[in-house]
């Protein structure tokens, strides 16, 4: 598990912060030796959308690292004071300039190596409100046959798109959980399709 180094206590300013397991806890955490303040470092949430319009999917080509030059569905970090749905809609707007209607949750997957949890929604394209932002080099609506499978950011993005395309043919969508490194997919609800 990755931890950010804490040099000074945010409560008292002391430089005596050590990694230890606080009383009653199960994990090592930065603990101030002066005031006993414990710093909890938790995973970040990334929200995004699979956006469909007239049989095509909206993808963006990243203009920044990580994965500069690779294609992905629009997604980004959730901010304080917003719901995960609001985060997904905001990230779509920032990265593509598009407004969308969220249809429902589709996939939740964990990337423990990076302390991240991705929550991906199904969404319908409404309109372009303004040009895409600085994080994106190019956007494009692509058919399922035009998806750049070898140039996607992460394997999980390819898995999500593959499942979506297969389920769309049956008109039934599930809610899935999985993890980045193994590509394990656990269908929930009424879904009975599973791609490994």
C-alpha positions as MATLAB code, in Angstrom:
seq = 'XXXXXXXXXXXXXXXXXXXXXXXXXXXXXXXXXXXXXXXXXXXXXXXXXXXXXXXXXXXXXXXXXXXXXXXXXXXXXXXXXXXXXXXXXXXXXXXXXXXXXXXXXXXXXXXXXXXXXXXXXXXXXXXXXXXXXXXXXXXXXXXXXXXXXXXXXXXXXXXXXXXXXXXXXXXXXXXXXXXXXXXXXXXXXXXXXXXX';
ca = [
       0.000    0.000    0.000;
       1.272    3.447   -0.906;
       1.441    6.119    1.787;
       2.228    9.774    1.364;
       5.110   10.840    3.594;
       3.959   13.179    6.344;
       6.756   15.450    7.579;
       4.765   17.716    9.875;
       1.621   17.274   11.943;
      -1.295   19.260   10.522;
      -2.672   19.801   14.031;
       0.327   21.003   16.077;
       3.096   21.441   13.474;
       5.451   18.948   15.108;
       8.019   17.160   12.951;
       7.730   14.058   15.117;
       5.396   12.013   12.908;
       6.032    8.274   12.813;
       4.350    5.327   11.101;
       2.708    3.088   13.679;
      -0.473    1.143   14.372;
      -2.704    3.304   16.582;
      -4.415    1.643   19.522;
      -7.487   -0.268   18.369;
      -6.502    0.036   14.686;
      -5.338   -2.567   12.155;
      -3.147   -0.475    9.811;
       0.050    1.520   10.116;
      -0.676    5.230    9.901;
       1.260    8.487   10.384;
       0.875    9.399   14.066;
       2.121   12.602   15.691;
       4.258   11.802   18.710;
       3.503   15.205   20.282;
      -0.310   15.498   20.117;
      -1.264   11.930   19.053;
      -3.072   13.123   15.918;
      -3.582   10.254   13.446;
      -3.507   10.933    9.693;
      -5.893    8.688    7.747;
      -4.863    8.235    4.120;
      -7.707    6.710    2.144;
      -8.202    5.779   -1.517;
      -9.351    8.414   -3.987;
     -12.513    8.033   -6.049;
     -12.410    8.468   -9.817;
     -15.759    8.957  -11.543;
     -16.478    8.742  -15.247;
     -18.954    7.784  -17.941;
     -19.420    5.527  -20.913;
     -21.162    7.981  -23.243;
     -23.188    6.623  -26.118;
     -24.736    8.576  -28.979;
     -26.308    7.118  -32.100;
     -24.444    3.831  -31.740;
     -21.079    5.481  -31.076;
     -18.980    6.032  -27.947;
     -17.291    9.273  -26.929;
     -13.594    8.744  -26.191;
     -10.860   11.210  -25.377;
      -7.150   11.056  -26.160;
      -5.103   12.110  -23.134;
      -2.878   15.180  -23.506;
      -1.136   14.706  -20.143;
       0.552   11.961  -18.163;
      -0.160    9.335  -17.073;
      -0.951    7.543  -20.323;
      -0.445   10.586  -22.548;
      -1.535    9.782  -26.107;
      -3.814    6.915  -25.026;
      -7.586    6.840  -25.409;
     -10.119    6.481  -22.606;
     -13.609    7.193  -21.467;
     -13.764   10.568  -19.683;
     -13.110   10.222  -15.947;
     -11.355   12.034  -13.131;
     -11.045   12.653   -9.415;
     -14.129   13.268   -7.331;
     -14.032   16.558   -5.397;
     -15.300   17.357   -1.916;
     -18.878   18.629   -1.727;
     -20.142   16.718   -4.776;
     -21.853   13.396   -5.348;
     -20.151   10.738   -7.425;
     -22.713   11.349  -10.195;
     -21.938   15.079  -10.149;
     -18.217   14.261  -10.320;
     -18.735   12.057  -13.375;
     -20.795   14.711  -15.189;
     -18.278   17.447  -14.310;
     -15.323   15.376  -15.517;
     -17.083   14.640  -18.808;
     -17.690   18.365  -19.300;
     -14.104   19.299  -18.395;
     -12.470   16.618  -20.544;
     -14.761   16.636  -23.588;
     -16.898   19.792  -23.397;
     -19.996   17.569  -23.491;
     -23.072   17.565  -21.301;
     -24.625   14.194  -20.533;
     -27.568   12.555  -18.800;
     -26.485    9.831  -16.369;
     -28.520    6.652  -16.912;
     -27.155    4.572  -14.035;
     -24.065    2.999  -12.468;
     -22.250    0.403  -14.552;
     -18.865   -0.593  -13.139;
     -16.874   -0.280   -9.930;
     -13.259   -1.398   -9.968;
     -10.317   -1.045   -7.645;
      -6.707   -0.204   -8.409;
      -5.047   -0.924   -5.046;
      -1.547   -0.247   -6.417;
      -2.581    3.396   -6.881;
      -5.069    3.599   -3.970;
      -7.925    4.381   -6.364;
     -11.520    3.264   -6.858;
     -13.205    3.881  -10.221;
     -16.985    4.326  -10.467;
     -18.205    4.355  -14.057;
     -21.721    5.307  -15.159;
     -23.721    4.748  -18.324;
     -24.622    8.128  -19.856;
     -26.373    9.600  -22.866;
     -24.803   12.473  -24.829;
     -26.843   15.699  -24.801;
     -24.732   18.376  -26.483;
     -21.339   20.026  -26.644;
     -21.313   23.043  -24.341;
     -17.768   24.252  -25.029;
     -14.408   22.966  -26.387;
     -12.647   20.202  -24.478;
     -10.092   21.068  -21.790;
      -6.303   21.010  -21.578;
      -6.147   17.413  -20.337;
      -7.507   16.161  -23.656;
      -5.704   16.193  -26.997;
      -8.583   14.959  -29.134;
     -12.113   13.604  -28.774;
     -14.027   11.367  -31.119;
     -17.269    9.438  -31.373;
     -16.333    5.920  -32.466;
     -18.305    2.827  -33.391;
     -17.570   -0.438  -31.604;
     -15.440   -1.457  -34.595;
     -13.410    1.775  -34.415;
     -12.478    1.586  -30.712;
      -8.645    1.749  -30.500;
      -8.362   -1.382  -28.346;
      -4.542   -1.420  -28.397;
      -4.306    2.254  -27.474;
      -6.615    2.389  -24.445;
      -5.261    3.720  -21.154;
      -5.813    0.656  -18.964;
      -6.975   -2.962  -19.446;
     -10.002   -2.312  -17.241;
     -11.254    0.349  -19.690;
     -11.170   -2.221  -22.483;
     -12.998   -4.740  -20.293;
     -15.697   -2.219  -19.426;
     -16.246   -1.257  -23.066;
     -16.274   -4.905  -24.188;
     -18.907   -5.827  -21.618;
     -20.992   -2.785  -22.476;
     -20.982   -3.601  -26.192;
     -21.949   -7.242  -25.567;
     -24.703   -6.328  -23.137;
     -26.069   -3.621  -25.399;
     -26.805   -6.281  -28.002;
     -29.010   -8.023  -25.405;
     -30.570   -4.799  -24.107;
     -29.665   -5.624  -20.522;
     -26.974   -3.985  -18.401;
     -25.489   -5.210  -15.124;
     -23.501   -3.614  -12.347;
     -19.980   -4.989  -12.102;
     -17.137   -5.013   -9.624;
     -13.585   -5.948  -10.435;
      -9.943   -5.170   -9.945;
      -7.295   -3.810  -12.267;
      -4.558   -6.390  -12.002;
      -6.592   -9.568  -12.463;
      -9.520   -8.394  -14.558;
     -11.902  -10.236  -12.253;
     -15.502   -9.304  -12.940;
     -18.375   -9.990  -10.544;
     -21.821   -9.400  -12.083;
     -24.636   -8.204   -9.847;
     -28.363   -7.831  -10.350;
     -29.961   -9.510  -13.345;
     -26.830   -9.584  -15.499;
     -25.689  -12.997  -16.643;
     -22.912  -11.984  -19.021;
     -19.327  -11.990  -17.851;
     -16.157  -11.408  -19.848;
     -12.891  -12.526  -18.286;
];
